[in-house]
């Protein structure tokens, strides 16, 4: 089935206005200084918040 009316260039641009990719926000990990996404665990050391690290990462001896 074909469209009844042709979509104008302005309407096409307005529709595609929100499809642009945005740059990823990054913050520095307070534990190791690597770049990480906010509100997420650090991918290099596993730091989440003070006193909590994800399992499977290098943890200090003791």
Secondary structure, 3 states (H helix, E strand, C coil): CCCCCCCCHHHHHHHHHHCCCCCCCCEECCCCCCEECCCCCCCCCCEEECCEECCCCCCCCC
